Amino acid sequence: MTSLSVEMLAADAVEPITSAGNAQLGIAVLAGIAVIVLLITKYKLHAFLALTIGSLALGAFAGAPLEKTILSFTAGLGTTVAGVGVLIALGAILGKLLADSGGADQIVDTILAKAKGRAMPWAMVLIASVIGLPLFFEVGIVLLIPVVLLVAKRGNYSLMRIGIPALAGLSVMHGLIPPHPGPLVAIDAIGANLGVTLALGVLVAIPTVIIAGPVFSRYAARWVDIPAPEKMIPARPSEDLERRPGFAATVATVLLPVVLMLVKALVEIVVDDPDNAVQRVTDVIGSPLIALLAAVIVGIFTLGRAAGFTKERISTTVEKSLAPIAGILLIVGAGGGFKQTLIDVGVGQMILDYSKDWAIPTLLLAWLIAVAIRLATGSATVATISAAGLVAPLAADMSTTESALLVLAIGAGSLFFSHVNDAGFWLVKEYFGMTVGQTIKTWSVMETIISVVGIGFVLLLSLIL
């Protein structure tokens, strides 16, 4: 089951575990987030423990029974790890093969030879946008991390100057561009035209990713000037190898899961028949788990064997790839547990209730609803599903263009200010070796820029079209 379907089931299946009033819920949310931030920043507690304690505090402040709070937290942790845990592990294996075989070196050396100086952030945003098109953010980031870190290290670039454009490319795809699952859910709920939404989405995405990526990265690099974390960068292994994989074979291996998932999405759009034999095949081979597993198996030959690795050396490489991600998995899982606790105590419903009385334009209303749910739950998917469901009746009399822009407004809102209740926040923090404060000043601000610039261009297009 994909992480999208897991989140959809979690969002649809839960009942509020407390009858607390909206004021108490609002206070509980602020208190829970404050506990997490305080434990991490002041008392230097590990983020996994801080998120666990913060989730229990949230439930207590909301007046929920302790056993139900624990159940919500563990369910959220479980669904998050079930959705992305294996994908992160497979991505780590592929990344380790990529690095140890010299394949990552080959990509980095080729990119550095072709793109110099000021062109590098633009090259990174292009690569990330292409790779991120059909992928969940978590999958895209584990595929890109080795390249981002190695380019920053070998090219002597600020990590933020290279990393922010890559993150921006992935995030914009995540929120705005079908056939990514998030926009597809909103398109289905609102009844928008996929082709028109895709075309307008590209128009909005291009200037948005430029401003939030290469442009903002200049300021992010000044605010947070850190090198690529050494613990996440393996030593340059290709110096000790007699040979290393070719550039074409390496890129083809990295893009294999992207292509498989994109084929799945395109077949679903064109065929749109779950009983069709072709679609049933592509549904299997294009699932993130199978696509990444296939890339790992192919990588054993195109990367490991191509570098002259023995079977024992390949086995050792796989084993060593898993240890560094244990902490990341726990933190990402705990972030999912906190998110599910927020949902289960009724915070999302509270925001939906408040938003019904807002007398503002539909596009802005959709964006604000998605923003509020995103801030409260930390989930772009939950924000997209909830906001699309709420404003869908308003789209009944809209033109094709207006309904497509409504989808994009929701997508932009679902990306607003990622913080401590978002698993993606912790994923970026840990991979880039940043503190909570540094992550907020870079990643969180970048997400906010994407959201605000995105809705700005959506509103501009609504005036023009």
N, C-alpha and C positions, 0 to 999 in steps of 0.2 A: 504493500500500500504506500502511495507517495505521501510526502509530508503535507501536501495540499489536502488530500482526502482525510488524513488523520486530523488535521486542524478543523476541517469542515465538520467531521463527526463530533469532535470535541465541542465546537461552537454550537452545533444544533442540539446535542443530546443533553446538555447539563441543565439542571434546575438550580435556581438560587439556593444557597445553603444557609441563608440568613434572611430574616424579615426586617433588617435594619432600615431606617429611613435614609433618604438621600443625603441629608446633612452628615449623618454618622458615617455613611459609606465614603463620602468625600474626605472626611477627616481620616478615616482608616487608610485610604490610598496614600495620602500625604505622609501619614505616620509610618506606613510600611516602607515607602521609598526612603524616608529619612533614616530609618533604622539601618537599611542596607548601606546607604551612602556613609553614614557615621561609622559603622563597623569597619568598612573598607578603608576609609580615608584617615580616620583618627586612631582606630585601634589596630589597623593593619591586618585585619582578619582575612583569611582566604575567601575569595569571592563565593566559592561553593557554600561555605558555612554561612556567610553573610546573607546570601539569597535564601537559604533554608530558614534561618532565624527570622529574616524579614517577612517571609511568607506566613510563618506562624504568628508573627506580630500583627500582620494585616488581618488575618482571620480573627484574632483576639479583639482587636479594635473594632472590627465590624460586628462583633457579637456572635460569630459563628461557632458551633461546637468544635472542640479541638480535634475530635476524631474525623470530622468531615473536612476540616482544613487540611489535616494530614493526608486524607484520601485525595483531595483535589491536587495538592502539591505533588504527591507521588504519581498520580495519573498524568499530570502535566509533564513531569520529568520523564515518565515512561513514553508518552506519545512523542515528545520531542526527540528523545534518543532513538526511538523506533523510526521516526521520520528521517533524521539526518545522521544518526550515529554511525550506521554502517556505511553511509555515503562518505562521511568524513574519514572513516578508516580506509575505505577503498581509495579515496583521493590521496590520503597520506601515503599509501603504498605506491600509487602511481607517481606521486611527487618524489618519493625516495628513489624509485627506479630511474626517474628522469634525472635526478641529481647525481646519483652514484655512477650511472652509466656514461655521464658526460653529455647526455642529451640536453639538459638544461643549459649547460655551458655552450653547446652548439647554438641553441636558440639565442642566448644572450649575446654571444660573440657576433652572430649574424645581425641581430637587431642593432647592436652598438656600431657595427660597421656601416649599416644603412642609415640609421637615424642618430644624429649627433646633437648635443646641446639642447637647444630650445625645442627641437622636434621630438625629443623623447617622450615628454608627457602626452603629446598628441598621438604618438605611436601606441602608447599604453592604453589610452582611452579607446582607440579604434579596436585594438585586440580584445579588450575587455567587453566592448559592446557586441562584437561578433560572437565571442564565446558565451556571453551571458544571455543571448537571445532566447534560447529554449530552456535555460537552466534555472533552478532555484538558486537564490543568492548563495546559500551555503555551499552548494556544489561548485558554482563558479569560482568562489573564492579559494577553495582548496585546490582547484586546478591552476589558478593564476598565482597563488602565493609563491611557489618556487621561482617563477620568472620575475615577479615584482622584487623579491628580496635580492635575487642575484643581480638583476639590472642595477638596483640601487647600490649594491656592494661593489660590483666590478666597475661600474661607471662613475663611482664616487659621487652619486646624487643623494640629495636629502631623501629619506624614505617617504616623507609626505609628498614631495614633488612627483614621485613616481607612483606611490600607493593611492593617493586621492583620485587621480584620473582613472585608475583601474577600478576603484570602488564605485566611482560615479557612473562609469559605464555599466557595471553590473546592476547597480541600484535603479538606474533609469529604465533599463530593460525589465527589471523585476516589477516595476510599478506601472509602466505606461504602454509597453509594446506587446500586443498579441503576436505570436501564439503563446506567450508566457501565460501560465495558468491563472494568475491574479486577474489580469485584464479579461481573459476569456470568461471567468466566472461573472464579472460585471456585465460583459456583453450579453451573456445568456440571460441574466436576471432582468436587464433593462430592455432587451430585445433590440439591441443596436446592430448595425451592419458591420461585420468584421472587416471587410475590405476598406470601408470608409474610416473606421476606427484606426486601422493600421496606418493608412495614409496620413491622417491627421496626427496620429501618435508620433510618427517619424518627424513631422513638421515641428511638433512641440519638443520632441526628445533632442534634436540636434542642437538648438541654442541652449537648452537646459543643461545638457551634459558638458557643453563647452564652458559655460559659466561656472558650474559646480565642480568641474574637473580641472582642466589645465589652468583656468583663470584663478579659481579659489586656491589651488594647490600652492600658488606663489605665497599667499598669506599664511596658509596652514604650515608651510615649511619654516616661516619666520616664527610663528607662535610655538611650534613644537619641532625643534631641530634635533632629531634623534637619528642615530644610525640604524641600519637593519639589525635586528636582534641576532647575536651570534649563535644562540642556542637553536634558532630555527634555520640557520644556514649551515649545511654540511660543508666541510673543507672541499676545495676544488679537486675532485677525484680524478678528473680526466688527465691531469698532469702525470699521473702514474700509470695511465692506461696506454696500451700500444695502439688502440684505435677507439673511436667513439661513433655513435650512430650518426647517420647523415641528417641534414636539416629537414629534408622532405619527409623522411620516415618518422622523425621525431614529432614534427608538427602534425602529421597525419594521425599519429597515435594519440596525441593530446586532443585533437579535434574529433576523434572517433565517437566518443560519447555525445558530443555536441550534435554531430550529424545524425546519429541514431535517434536522439530525442527530437530533433527538428523534423526528421522524416515521420515520426509518430504523430507529431502535431499537425503536419501538413496533410497526412492521410486522414486524420480525424476531421479536418476542415473539408477536404475534397470528397471523401467517401461518405462520412457521417452515417455509418451503419455498423453498429456493434457486432452484428452477425456476419458481416463480410469477412471472408477468409484473410484477405490482405490486411485489413485493419486489425484483426485478431493477432496476426503475426507481429505487426509493427507495435501494437500495444505491449507486447512482451519484450521485444528487443529494444524498444524505445523507452522502457521504464528506467528511471535513474539507476536503480540497483543493477539491472542487467547491462545497461550501457556502460557503466563504470567498471563492472566486473569484466566485461568484454575488453575494455581498454587495458585493464591490468593484465589479462591473459595475453593479449596481443603485445603489450609492452614488455613482457618477459622475453619475447623473441626479438622484437624490433629494437628494444633498448638493451636489455640484459645480455642476451646472446650475441647481439651485434657488437657489444663492447668486449666480448670474449669471456663473459662470466660463466663459471661452472654452475651446476645445479645447486651445489652447497652455497656458493656465493649469493645466488639469487635468493635462496631460503633465508640466509642471514640478513640480507637487505630488507626483505619483507618483515622479518622479526623486529629489526631495529626501527622500522618506520612507525610502529604502533606505540612504543613507550612514550614519546613526546606528546602524544595527543590525549593521554588519559585525563590530565587536568582540564584540558579544553572541553572534552566530552562532558565531564561532571559539571563544569560551569555553565555550558550551553544547556544542559539538561535542567539544572536548577533554575536557570532563567525561564525555561519553559514551564517549570513548576510554579514559579511566581506569577507568570502570565495566566496560567489556568486558575490559580487561586483568585486572581482579580476577576476573571470572567465568572467564576462560580459563586462569588459573593454578590454578584449582581451589578457590578460597576458598568458593564457594557449596556445593560438594559436601562440603568439610571440615565446614562448619557442620551440614549435613544428617546427616553421619556421627555427629557428637557428640550431636545432639539425639535420636537413636534410643534412647538409654539414660536419658533424663530421665523419672523416675517422678513425674509431676504431672498434675493434671486436664487433660482434653483441650482445653478452651477456652483455658486458660492456656498449655498446651504449644504450641498453634497460634499464639498471639500471640507467644510467645518465639521460635519458629522464624522467623516473619515478621520480628520485630525484628532478630534476628541477621543474617539475609540482607540486610535493608534496610541495616543499618549497614555490612556488608561490601561490598555491591555498589552501593549508592546508588539502586537501582531498585525502586520500589514494585511495578511489574509483575512483575519477576523474583521478588521476595519473595512476592507473591501466588500466582504460578504454582507456585513450588517448595513453599511451605508447604501449599497446597491439595493438591498431589500427594502429599505425605508423609502428611498426616493423613486423606486420603480413605478409606482402609480402616477408620479408626476411626468413620466416620460411617455405616457399613453398618447398624448396629442402632439408630441414633438416631431420635428422633421428628422430625416436621416442624419443630417449633420449635427443637429442639436443633441440627439441621443448619443452620438459618438463622442461629442465633447463632454457629455455628462459622465461617460465612462472614464475619460481622461481626468476629469476633475476629481473623481473618486480615487483614481490611481495616484494622483499627485498628493492628495490628502493622506493617503495610507502610508506615505513615506516620511511624514513630518517628525522631526526631532526624535530620533531613536535614542533611548536612554537605558537605565539599569534594568527595566523590565523586558527588554528585547534581547533574545538570544543572539541576534546578529551583532549587537553592541559588544557582547563578551567575546564573540568569535573574533571580531576585528581587534579588540583590546589585546587578547592573548597572542594572536598571530603576529601583531606588530610590536609587541612588548611595551605597550604604553600603560600609564596610570589611568585611573578613572577620569581625572581632570583633563589629561591630554586627549583622551578618547572623545570627551564631550567637546573640546575645543576644535577638534578636527572632524571626526566621523559624524558626530551629532549635528554640528553646524553645517556640514556638507549635505546631510539628509534634509535639513531645514531649507537650505538654499534650493535643492531640487524641488521640494514641495512648493515653495513660494514662487519660484521662477516658473515652475510648471503650470500652476493655476493662473499666473499672470499671462502666459502665452495662450492658455485655453480661453480666458476671458477676452483677450485681444482677437483671437480667431472668431469668437462668437460675435464680436462687433463687425468684423470684416465680412464673415460668411452669412 
